[in-house]
Amino acid sequence: MKTDVLIIGGGVIGASIAHQLAKYNMDIILVEKASDVCMGTSKANSAMIHSGFNIKGDTLKGKLALEANKVIKQLCDDLSVGYIKPLGSITVGFEESDLERMKGTFENGTKNGIKGMKLLNQKELHEMEPNLNPEAKYGLYEPETGIINPFEFTVALAENAVINGAKVLLETEVLDVMVENKKVKGVKTNKGDIETKVIINAAGLYADKIANMVEDIDFEIKPRKGEYFLYDKKWRGILNHPIYSAPTKVSKGMIIVPTVDGNLLAGSNAETIDDTTDLATSSKALNGIYGNTISHLFPQLPRMGDVITTFAGLRAASTNEDFIIEPAKTVAGFINVAGIQSPGLTSAPAIAMMVEGLVREADHDLDFASRPNYEKGRQAPVVLADLPYEERTALIEKNPDFGEIVCRCESISKGEIKKAIHRPIPATNIDAVKRRVRAGMGRCQGGFCGPKVLDILSEELKISPLEVTQKGDKSFVLASRNKELSLEEGDRNYEKISI
């Protein structure tokens, strides 16, 4: 197999780069070792589009976040991605020391060009957020923070790239990089070799390992775990803005934010670990987040009960704490896009444009003429619950699958699930369906709809129910059929009786 550009990694960064380069008349392949895009850092973060008020503007990540804010709203409109902006945010303080740090953040935001920021006194703070802990005394308001669905955003970018001719190869792991005469030749994968002119390393938590296949490097990715609470939609009205706890010497502060789907997301801590697969949560860490932040800001929020789930994500932090976006030093045709931690989700469009610039500068004999018949959007997924009654009725009359509700918590229909299975980036397992249409993301976490989603996947993919997986890679949900198990048990009982 041959291509012009090969992108390693199907997170929001890899998908953004594929989307950007698909505008031009070249062949693009994106490879992802997992069973779907958005399976790493991109699926477990705060979902915030940072305005840049609390980011160091002289760092690469600060510059790119500020640049991306100029284009991300239009990009979401083009790709039919839900985006709440401007929503703004409020940083909350209880002590004089909190106020002093917030004054520093105010000065930083002003320096970064953020307009409309304001330091709030206690009365102003509680007028804007009446459900806050009454003991909260100080606030810092900024008007530009947005909220996005990171699954939807990543999938939309990748789908648009596919619509415009790119190929996305899932469950395709890069085993080695082929180099000849100090220039990349291609990659070896678990599914065969791929020849290419340019390799873009957007492998997230594994970017240092991929980079080391090419040359000795001067950075290392150190996973930084963050744990979160997700609250039931019944608490959606408790706050009006994303809320930050007061900044510290080492942190911008923890957050409590409304999601685009009406839940509350709260967290997270930051624990440097060694294992890139460690997504376990711990009672100690969660109790610390709840006791020090959640209950301190909103005492009404429970520790359990209305907590739908807790989860952890790993940030792909580099040892130099900034983005690393640069060509390899000794091998032509290889570009590292590494260390993309917060605000990586925000910065993704600007990162993609920077990578395009690096590819252009190197002159790899690529055709940067505009792609003929380029499409800047995608067909928006049907969200039955958002449709007016008349449109919903008409849709169900045309396709009765939309009248069969599979996920009661989120009001997701069979029709929506079937469509997700046949999108340009198909959902081929239970978790992929969940990320596309939210079946299984409600209060029961798939307890009711999980078996029904499994049946639909089996029917649509024309595979046995025993072959349906939770998240790909042999994560089979079912072990055997009841009838077969009963026969096995009967045989064993017969043998015992015979003996």
C-alpha positions in Angstrom: 0.0 0.0 0.0 1.2 3.5 -0.8 0.2 7.0 0.2 1.6 10.6 0.1 1.1 11.4 3.8 0.7 8.9 6.7 -0.7 10.1 10.0 -0.1 8.0 13.1 -2.9 8.5 15.7 -6.6 8.9 15.5 -7.2 11.3 18.3 -8.4 14.9 17.8 -4.9 16.0 16.7 -4.5 13.3 14.1 -8.1 13.8 12.9 -7.5 17.5 12.6 -4.4 17.1 10.6 -6.2 14.6 8.2 -9.0 17.1 7.9 -6.7 19.9 7.1 -4.6 18.1 4.5 -7.6 16.5 2.8 -8.3 20.0 1.3 -5.5 19.3 -1.1 -4.9 16.9 -4.0 -2.9 14.2 -2.2 -3.4 10.7 -0.8 -3.7 10.5 3.0 -3.9 7.5 5.3 -4.5 7.8 9.0 -3.7 4.7 11.1 -5.0 4.1 14.6 -4.1 1.0 16.6 -7.5 1.0 18.5 -10.8 0.0 17.1 -12.1 3.6 16.7 -10.9 7.2 16.6 -11.0 9.2 19.8 -9.9 6.3 22.0 -7.1 7.9 24.0 -6.6 11.3 25.6 -9.2 12.9 23.3 -12.1 10.9 24.8 -11.5 11.8 28.5 -10.9 15.5 29.1 -12.8 18.6 30.4 -14.5 19.2 27.0 -13.7 22.9 27.3 -12.6 25.3 24.6 -10.3 27.5 26.5 -10.3 31.2 25.7 -6.7 31.6 26.7 -7.2 33.8 29.8 -5.2 31.4 32.0 -2.7 30.2 29.5 0.9 31.5 29.1 0.7 33.3 25.8 4.4 33.0 25.1 4.4 29.2 25.0 3.7 27.3 21.8 0.5 25.8 23.3 -0.6 29.3 24.4 0.0 30.8 21.0 -1.8 28.0 19.2 -4.8 28.0 21.6 -5.3 31.7 21.0 -5.0 31.2 17.3 -7.4 28.3 17.2 -10.1 30.3 19.0 -10.4 32.5 15.8 -11.5 29.5 13.7 -13.0 26.8 15.9 -16.5 28.1 16.0 -16.8 28.3 12.2 -15.2 24.8 11.9 -17.8 23.4 14.3 -20.6 25.1 12.2 -19.1 23.6 9.0 -18.9 20.1 10.5 -22.3 20.2 12.3 -20.7 19.8 15.7 -22.5 21.1 18.8 -20.6 24.0 20.5 -21.6 26.2 23.3 -19.8 29.5 23.0 -19.5 32.1 24.4 -20.5 30.6 27.7 -17.7 32.2 29.8 -16.2 30.9 33.0 -15.9 32.0 36.6 -12.9 31.3 38.9 -14.0 31.2 42.5 -11.9 32.1 45.6 -12.4 31.9 49.3 -9.3 33.4 50.7 -7.2 36.6 50.2 -4.5 34.5 48.7 -7.0 33.2 46.1 -7.8 36.8 45.1 -4.1 37.7 44.7 -3.6 34.7 42.3 -6.8 35.7 40.4 -5.5 39.2 39.9 -2.4 37.6 38.3 -4.7 35.5 36.0 -6.6 38.7 35.1 -3.4 40.4 34.1 -2.4 37.4 32.1 -5.7 37.2 30.3 -5.6 40.9 29.5 -2.1 40.5 28.1 -3.4 37.6 25.9 -6.1 39.9 24.4 -9.1 38.6 26.3 -11.7 41.3 26.5 -14.6 41.6 29.0 -12.8 40.0 32.0 -13.9 41.3 35.4 -12.9 40.7 39.0 -16.1 40.0 41.0 -16.9 40.9 44.6 -19.0 38.6 46.8 -22.3 40.2 45.8 -21.6 40.1 42.1 -20.3 36.5 42.3 -23.5 35.2 44.0 -25.7 37.1 41.6 -24.1 35.3 38.7 -23.9 31.9 40.5 -26.6 31.9 43.3 -26.0 28.2 44.2 -22.3 28.6 45.0 -21.2 28.0 48.6 -22.2 31.1 50.5 -18.7 31.4 51.9 -17.2 32.0 48.4 -15.9 35.6 48.4 -14.2 36.4 45.2 -14.6 35.7 41.5 -12.9 36.2 38.1 -15.3 36.2 35.2 -14.1 35.8 31.6 -16.7 35.7 28.7 -15.1 33.5 26.0 -14.8 29.9 27.3 -16.8 27.4 25.2 -18.0 23.8 25.7 -17.8 21.0 23.0 -18.4 17.3 22.7 -14.9 15.9 22.1 -16.2 12.6 20.7 -18.4 14.3 18.2 -15.6 16.8 17.2 -13.0 14.1 16.6 -15.4 11.9 14.7 -16.6 14.8 12.6 -13.0 15.8 11.6 -12.2 12.2 10.6 -15.4 11.7 8.8 -14.8 14.9 6.7 -11.3 13.7 5.8 -12.8 10.3 4.6 -15.5 12.1 2.6 -12.7 14.0 0.9 -10.7 10.8 0.0 -8.6 10.1 3.1 -8.4 6.5 4.4 -8.7 5.7 8.1 -7.3 2.3 9.0 -8.4 1.1 12.4 -6.8 -1.6 14.5 -3.6 -0.9 12.6 -0.6 -0.6 14.9 2.7 0.9 13.7 5.5 -1.6 14.6 8.4 0.2 13.0 9.3 3.1 10.8 11.2 2.4 7.6 14.1 4.8 6.8 16.3 4.8 3.8 19.1 7.3 3.1 18.0 9.4 6.0 14.5 9.8 4.6 11.3 8.0 5.7 10.2 5.3 3.4 7.1 4.0 5.2 5.9 2.0 8.2 5.6 -1.6 9.1 2.2 -2.3 10.7 0.4 -5.4 12.1 -1.5 -5.4 8.8 1.4 -4.9 6.4 3.8 -2.2 5.1 2.7 1.2 4.0 5.0 3.3 1.8 4.8 7.1 2.2 6.6 10.4 1.5 5.7 12.0 4.8 4.9 10.6 8.3 3.2 12.7 10.9 3.6 11.3 14.4 0.4 12.3 16.4 0.4 9.1 18.5 -0.4 10.9 21.8 0.7 8.8 24.8 2.9 6.8 22.5 4.5 9.7 20.5 7.9 9.3 22.1 8.0 5.6 21.3 7.1 6.3 17.6 9.7 9.1 17.5 12.4 6.8 18.9 11.9 4.4 16.0 13.4 7.2 13.8 16.2 8.8 15.9 17.3 9.5 19.4 15.0 12.1 20.9 15.3 14.6 23.7 11.8 14.3 25.2 9.7 11.8 26.9 5.9 11.4 27.3 4.9 11.1 31.0 1.2 10.2 31.3 -0.6 12.5 33.7 -3.8 11.0 35.1 -6.9 13.0 35.8 -10.0 11.6 37.4 -13.6 12.9 36.9 -17.1 12.8 38.2 -20.1 12.8 35.8 -23.4 13.9 37.4 -27.0 13.2 36.3 -28.8 15.8 34.2 -31.0 16.7 37.2 -28.2 18.9 38.4 -27.8 20.8 35.1 -29.3 24.0 36.6 -27.1 24.3 39.6 -24.6 26.5 37.7 -24.6 29.0 34.9 -21.0 28.9 33.8 -18.0 26.6 33.9 -16.5 27.0 37.3 -12.8 26.9 38.2 -11.5 26.5 41.7 -8.9 29.1 42.6 -5.6 28.6 40.8 -2.6 27.3 42.7 1.2 27.6 42.1 1.0 24.4 39.9 -2.5 24.3 38.5 -5.1 26.4 36.8 -7.6 24.9 39.2 -10.1 22.1 39.0 -13.4 22.6 37.1 -17.1 21.9 37.3 -18.7 22.4 33.9 -22.0 21.8 32.1 -21.6 19.4 29.1 -23.3 20.0 25.8 -25.7 17.2 26.7 -26.8 18.6 30.0 -24.7 16.6 32.5 -22.2 18.1 35.0 -18.5 17.1 34.7 -16.3 17.7 37.6 -12.5 17.2 38.2 -9.7 16.6 37.8 -6.6 15.9 39.7 -3.2 15.5 38.0 -1.0 12.5 38.9 2.1 11.6 36.9 2.3 7.9 36.3 4.3 5.5 34.2 1.7 3.2 32.8 0.1 4.5 29.6 -2.8 2.0 30.0 -3.7 2.8 33.6 -7.2 4.3 33.5 -8.2 3.1 37.0 -9.9 5.4 39.4 -9.2 5.4 43.1 -11.4 6.2 46.1 -8.6 8.2 47.6 -8.2 10.5 44.6 -12.0 10.8 44.0 -12.6 11.6 47.7 -9.9 14.3 47.4 -11.6 15.8 44.4 -15.0 15.8 46.0 -13.9 17.0 49.4 -11.5 19.7 48.2 -13.3 21.0 45.2 -16.8 19.8 44.4 -18.4 20.0 47.9 -16.4 23.1 48.6 -17.9 24.9 45.6 -21.3 23.3 45.6 -22.1 21.6 48.9 -25.5 20.4 47.4 -23.7 18.0 45.0 -23.6 14.5 46.4 -20.6 12.2 46.6 -22.6 9.3 45.3 -26.2 8.7 44.2 -26.5 11.1 41.3 -23.0 10.4 40.1 -23.6 8.5 36.9 -20.0 7.4 36.6 -16.4 8.2 37.4 -13.6 7.8 35.0 -10.0 8.7 34.3 -8.1 10.2 31.4 -4.4 10.4 30.6 -2.8 13.6 29.4 0.1 13.1 27.0 2.4 15.5 28.8 6.0 15.9 27.7 8.9 16.4 30.0 9.3 20.0 28.7 5.7 20.8 29.4 5.0 22.4 26.0 3.8 21.2 22.7 6.5 19.6 20.5 5.7 20.3 16.8 8.8 20.0 14.7 10.5 17.8 12.0 12.9 15.1 13.1 16.4 16.4 13.3 18.2 13.6 11.3 15.5 12.1 9.1 13.6 13.9 6.4 9.9 13.4 6.0 9.1 12.8 9.7 7.2 15.3 11.8 6.6 15.0 15.5 3.4 16.3 17.0 3.9 15.4 20.6 3.3 16.5 24.2 -0.2 17.7 23.3 -1.9 18.1 26.7 -4.3 20.9 27.7 -5.2 23.0 25.8 -4.8 20.4 23.1 -8.5 20.1 22.3 -8.8 23.8 21.8 -5.6 24.1 19.8 -6.2 21.2 17.4 -7.2 23.3 14.4 -4.2 25.6 14.8 -1.9 22.6 15.3 -3.2 21.2 12.0 -2.4 24.4 10.2 1.1 24.6 11.7 1.7 21.0 10.5 0.6 21.9 7.0 3.1 24.7 7.1 5.9 22.3 8.1 5.0 19.9 5.3 4.9 22.6 2.7 8.3 24.0 3.8 10.0 20.7 3.5 9.0 20.2 -0.2 8.2 16.5 -0.2 6.9 16.6 -3.8 3.3 16.8 -2.7 0.4 18.4 -4.7 -1.0 21.3 -2.7 -3.5 22.1 -5.4 -7.1 22.3 -4.0 -8.8 19.0 -4.0 -11.5 18.9 -6.8 -15.0 18.9 -5.5 -13.8 19.4 -1.9 -16.6 19.2 0.7 -16.1 21.4 3.8 -18.9 19.7 5.8 -20.6 16.4 6.4 -24.1 15.1 6.7 -25.2 15.9 10.2 -26.3 12.9 12.3 -30.0 12.7 13.1 -30.7 13.5 16.8 -34.3 12.4 17.3 -34.7 14.1 20.6 -33.8 17.5 19.2 -36.3 17.4 16.4 -39.6 19.3 16.5 -42.6 17.1 17.0 -43.7 17.4 13.4 -40.3 16.5 11.9 -40.0 13.6 14.3 -43.4 12.2 13.3 -42.5 12.6 9.6 -39.2 10.8 10.1 -40.8 7.9 11.9 -43.4 7.5 9.2 -40.7 7.4 6.6 -38.4 5.0 8.7 -40.1 3.2 11.6 -36.7 2.4 13.2 -36.7 6.0 14.5 -39.9 5.2 16.4 -38.2 2.4 18.4 -36.5 3.8 21.4 -33.5 1.6 22.4 -31.9 3.8 25.1 -34.6 5.2 27.4 -32.2 7.3 29.5 -31.1 9.4 26.5 -34.1 8.7 24.2 -32.0 7.2 21.4 -33.7 5.3 18.7 -32.8 2.2 16.7 -32.6 4.4 13.6 -29.9 6.6 15.1 -27.9 3.5 16.1 -28.2 1.9 12.7 -27.1 5.2 11.0 -24.1 5.4 13.3 -23.0 1.9 12.2 -22.9 3.0 8.6 -21.3 6.4 8.8 -18.0 7.3 7.0 -16.2 6.2 10.2 -18.5 3.3 11.2 -19.3 2.5 14.8 -18.5 -1.2 15.0 -18.6 -1.9 18.7 -20.8 -1.0 21.7 -18.5 1.8 23.0 -18.2 3.3 19.5 -22.0 3.5 19.3 -22.1 5.1 22.7 -19.7 7.8 21.6 -21.6 8.5 18.4 -25.2 8.6 19.7 -25.0 8.4 23.6 -26.8 5.0 23.9 -25.4 3.8 27.2 -24.3 7.2 28.5 -27.4 7.8 30.6 -28.1 7.1 34.3 -28.2 3.3 33.9 -24.9 3.3 31.9 -26.2 0.8 29.3 -27.8 -1.6 31.8 -31.1 -1.5 29.8 -30.0 -0.7 26.2 -26.6 -2.6 26.1 -28.1 -6.0 25.0 -30.3 -4.2 22.4 -27.3 -2.3 21.0 -25.4 -5.7 20.8 -28.3 -7.2 18.8 -28.4 -4.2 16.4 -24.6 -4.4 15.8 -24.9 -8.2 15.2 -27.7 -7.6 12.6 -26.1 -4.7 10.8 -22.6 -6.0 10.7 -23.8 -9.5 9.8 -21.8 -11.2 12.5 -22.7 -13.5 15.4 -23.6 -11.9 18.7 -20.6 -13.7 20.1 -18.4 -11.6 17.8 -19.7 -8.2 19.0 -17.2 -6.5 21.2 -17.4 -3.8 23.9 -14.4 -1.8 22.5 -12.8 -3.9 19.8 -9.6 -6.0 20.3 -11.4 -9.2 21.4 -13.3 -7.5 24.2 -16.2 -9.9 23.5 -19.4 -9.3 25.5 -20.8 -12.8 25.3 -19.0 -16.1 26.0 -21.5 -18.6 24.7 -25.1 -19.2 23.8 -27.5 -20.2 26.7 -28.6 -23.3 24.7 -25.0 -24.5 24.2 -24.2 -23.8 27.8 -27.2 -25.7 29.0 -26.3 -28.7 26.8 -22.7 -28.6 28.2 -24.1 -28.5 31.8 -26.5 -31.4 30.9 -23.6 -33.5 29.5 -21.6 -32.9 32.7 -24.5 -33.8 34.9 -25.1 -36.9 32.9 -21.5 -37.9 33.2 -21.6 -37.4 37.0 -24.8 -39.6 37.2 -23.2 -42.2 35.1 -20.2 -42.4 37.3 
